């Protein structure tokens, strides 16, 4: 569900990350022609179960990695129909090695039935490269809405896990990639969707944080009305898992002397919202104490924007991807050989 935000200017990618690194002398550049993708070294192709060790991030010879960033797509039948062209566009980029999706696999007024989810999982599986997804509110917590089918959200979440995460420790996509999953933790064994991997001296972590007030919005569309005890218990358990997974990401990065951490959430943990307070505080505190760059990636608001020094933390940058479109995506590069560890370029299908 989109959340209106108007406080942030979209800055050139090169400038954003230079500011985050403290390079005050950086000059603005066209956001589509910044320092992204300086791929003069190893391609670090993620086509198999390599880099399974916690120390993989400490490999000082790691080369750059370029990935596609999506979110809130496809929305509606029209976007579903043209989505294969988006897949083809990303697959045709010779340097993209990975696809990340920041949640909401369908529109907020579309049904949450199995047939739709199975179709979308099959569609995402057509990407040549590994596909990493974190769930969004449209995918389960908003499924109580009558136009979604008046489903019990927790039942839909269980089904989302079965359909989109069929093999723990593995992505979907034609070239599966090994992942660590929080489901291995007995305390949080349900959270197969919370995944982690290390590439190019960066720890990547998908953390299940959603819109609709992080799932606290009442399930008013259920035939018998809201079920606050079930809803609040779900939020409490998922938040505990999210906080533990954020800590795990930073702990691994610190132990492996990684250059950065990338957190993939569906919704921004906005300031002033009690629903996101604990997650926001944990990200801010761990980022401030981390000797490296942190990129907080999310969707939900359907607008591409970047915010350096997020929450006043110099090394923390927020990046929101495009939404409600099957023609726009972000091409993100991680290059540990540069001061600006993360950079990105907006892309349009067919351009």
Residue pairs with C-beta under 8 A, 6 or more apart in sequence:
1 108
1 137
1 138
1 142
1 211
1 212
1 300
2 211
2 300
2 301
2 302
2 323
2 324
3 211
3 267
3 268
3 270
3 300
3 301
4 301
5 268
5 270
5 301
5 303
5 305
8 305
8 306
8 307
8 318
9 305
10 31
10 304
10 305
10 306
11 19
11 28
11 31
11 306
11 308
12 28
12 29
12 30
12 31
12 34
13 31
13 34
13 36
13 306
13 343
13 344
13 345
14 26
14 29
14 31
14 34
14 35
14 36
14 340
14 343
15 26
15 27
15 28
15 29
15 34
16 306
16 308
16 317
17 293
17 308
17 317
17 339
17 340
17 341
17 342
17 343
18 26
18 339
18 340
19 26
19 308
19 309
20 293
20 308
20 309
20 314
20 315
20 316
20 317
20 340
21 293
21 315
21 339
21 340
21 341
22 314
23 339
23 340
31 345
31 346
32 345
32 346
33 345
34 343
34 345
35 335
35 338
35 340
35 343
36 66
36 331
36 332
36 333
36 335
36 343
36 344
36 345
37 64
37 66
37 95
37 331
37 333
37 335
37 343
37 345
38 64
38 333
38 335
38 337
38 338
39 63
39 64
39 66
39 95
39 333
39 335
41 61
41 63
41 64
41 337
42 61
42 62
42 63
43 63
43 64
43 95
43 97
44 62
44 63
44 64
44 65
44 97
44 199
44 200
45 97
46 65
46 97
46 98
46 129
46 130
46 175
46 177
46 197
46 199
47 97
47 129
47 130
47 175
47 177
48 175
48 176
48 177
48 178
49 177
49 178
50 178
51 178
51 197
51 198
51 199
52 178
52 180
54 198
54 252
54 255
54 256
55 255
55 256
56 198
56 199
56 256
57 198
57 201
57 202
57 203
57 252
57 253
57 256
57 257
57 258
57 259
58 201
58 256
58 257
58 258
59 201
60 201
62 199
62 200
62 201
62 336
63 200
63 336
63 337
64 200
64 333
64 334
64 335
64 336
64 337
65 97
65 98
65 199
65 200
65 202
65 333
65 334
66 93
66 95
66 96
66 97
66 331
66 332
66 333
66 334
67 96
67 97
67 98
67 99
67 100
67 129
67 331
67 332
67 334
68 90
68 93
68 96
68 98
68 99
68 100
68 129
68 329
68 330
68 331
68 332
68 347
69 100
69 102
69 297
69 319
69 321
69 329
69 330
69 331
69 332
69 344
70 86
70 99
70 100
70 101
70 102
70 321
70 322
70 329
70 330
71 101
71 102
71 103
71 104
71 136
71 266
71 298
71 299
71 300
71 320
71 321
71 322
71 323
72 102
72 103
72 104
72 136
72 138
72 299
72 300
72 302
72 322
72 323
72 324
73 79
73 83
73 86
73 101
73 104
73 105
73 322
73 323
73 324
73 325
73 326
74 80
74 82
74 83
74 105
74 106
74 120
74 123
74 326
75 104
75 106
75 107
75 110
75 323
75 324
75 325
75 326
76 107
76 110
79 324
79 325
79 326
80 119
80 120
80 123
80 326
82 326
82 327
82 349
83 123
83 326
84 123
84 126
85 326
85 327
85 349
85 350
86 326
86 327
86 329
86 349
87 123
87 126
87 127
89 329
89 347
89 349
89 350
90 96
90 99
90 127
90 129
90 329
91 127
91 128
91 129
93 331
95 333
96 129
96 331
97 129
98 129
98 130
98 132
98 177
98 199
99 127
99 129
99 130
99 131
99 132
99 173
100 132
100 204
100 206
100 264
100 297
100 332
101 124
101 131
101 132
101 133
101 134
102 134
102 136
102 264
102 265
102 266
102 297
102 298
102 299
102 300
102 321
103 133
103 134
103 135
103 136
103 137
103 138
103 139
103 210
103 265
103 266
103 267
103 299
103 300
104 136
104 137
104 138
104 139
104 266
104 299
104 300
104 323
105 117
105 120
105 124
105 133
105 136
105 138
105 139
105 164
106 112
106 116
106 120
106 138
106 139
107 138
107 324
108 137
108 138
108 142
108 145
108 148
109 145
109 147
109 148
110 116
110 138
110 147
110 148
111 147
111 148
111 149
112 139
112 140
112 143
112 148
112 149
112 151
112 156
113 149
114 159
114 163
117 139
117 159
117 160
117 163
117 164
118 163
121 163
121 164
121 172
124 131
124 133
124 164
124 172
124 173
125 131
125 172
125 173
125 174
126 174
127 173
127 174
128 173
128 174
128 175
129 173
129 174
129 175
130 171
130 172
130 173
130 175
130 176
130 177
131 171
131 172
131 173
132 171
132 179
132 195
132 204
132 206
132 264
133 164
133 193
133 206
134 193
134 206
134 207
134 208
134 264
134 265
134 266
135 157
135 160
135 164
135 193
135 208
135 210
135 266
136 210
136 211
136 266
136 267
136 299
136 300
137 210
137 211
137 212
137 215
137 266
137 267
137 300
139 156
139 160
140 153
140 154
140 156
140 157
140 160
141 153
141 157
141 210
141 212
141 215
141 217
141 219
142 148
142 153
142 212
142 217
143 149
143 151
143 152
143 153
143 156
144 150
144 151
144 152
144 153
144 219
144 220
144 221
144 222
145 221
146 221
148 221
150 221
150 222
150 223
152 219
152 222
152 227
153 215
153 219
153 231
153 234
154 230
154 234
157 234
160 193
161 190
161 192
161 193
164 172
164 193
165 192
165 193
166 172
167 176
168 181
168 183
168 184
168 192
169 178
169 179
169 180
169 181
170 176
170 177
170 178
170 179
171 177
171 179
177 197
178 197
179 195
179 196
179 197
180 195
180 196
180 197
181 191
181 192
181 194
181 195
181 196
182 188
182 191
182 192
182 194
182 195
182 196
182 241
182 244
182 245
182 248
183 189
183 190
183 191
183 192
183 194
185 191
185 244
187 244
188 194
188 240
188 241
188 244
188 245
190 237
190 241
191 208
191 238
191 241
191 245
193 206
193 208
194 205
194 206
194 207
194 208
194 241
194 242
194 245
195 205
195 206
196 203
196 204
196 205
196 206
196 245
196 248
196 249
196 252
197 203
197 204
198 204
198 252
198 256
198 258
199 334
200 334
200 335
200 336
201 258
201 259
201 260
201 334
201 336
202 253
202 258
202 259
202 260
202 261
202 262
202 334
202 336
202 341
203 249
203 250
203 252
203 253
203 256
203 258
203 260
203 261
203 262
204 262
204 264
205 245
205 246
205 248
205 249
205 261
205 262
205 263
205 264
206 264
207 242
207 245
207 246
207 249
207 263
207 264
207 265
207 279
208 238
208 241
208 242
208 265
208 266
209 242
209 265
209 266
209 267
209 269
209 276
209 279
210 266
210 267
211 266
211 267
211 300
213 273
213 275
213 276
214 235
214 239
214 267
214 275
214 276
214 279
215 231
215 234
215 235
215 238
215 275
216 231
216 232
216 235
216 275
218 226
218 228
218 231
219 226
219 227
219 231
220 226
235 275
239 278
239 279
242 279
243 278
243 279
243 282
246 263
246 279
246 282
246 283
246 286
247 282
247 286
249 261
249 263
250 261
250 286
250 287
250 289
250 290
252 258
253 260
253 261
253 290
253 292
254 290
254 291
258 292
259 292
259 293
259 336
259 341
260 292
260 293
260 294
260 295
260 334
260 336
260 341
260 342
261 287
261 290
261 292
261 293
261 294
261 295
262 294
262 295
262 297
262 334
262 342
263 283
263 294
263 295
263 296
263 297
264 297
264 298
265 279
265 296
265 297
265 298
266 298
266 299
266 300
267 276
267 298
267 299
267 300
268 276
268 296
268 298
268 300
268 301
268 318
268 320
269 276
269 277
269 279
269 280
269 283
270 276
270 280
271 280
271 311
280 311
283 294
283 296
283 311
283 316
284 311
284 313
284 316
287 294
287 313
287 315
287 316
288 313
288 315
288 316
290 315
292 315
292 341
293 315
293 317
293 341
293 342
294 313
294 315
294 316
294 317
295 317
295 319
295 342
296 310
296 316
296 317
296 318
296 319
297 319
297 320
297 321
298 318
298 319
298 320
298 321
299 320
299 321
299 323
300 320
300 323
301 320
301 323
302 322
302 323
302 324
303 320
303 322
303 323
304 320
304 321
304 322
304 328
304 330
304 346
305 319
305 320
306 317
306 318
306 319
306 320
306 344
307 317
307 318
307 319
308 317
309 316
309 317
310 316
310 317
310 318
317 342
319 330
319 332
319 342
319 344
321 329
321 330
322 328
322 329
322 330
322 346
326 349
327 348
327 349
327 350
328 346
328 347
328 348
328 349
329 346
329 347
329 349
330 344
330 345
330 346
330 347
331 344
331 345
331 346
331 347
332 342
332 343
332 344
333 342
333 343
333 344
334 341
334 342
335 341
335 343
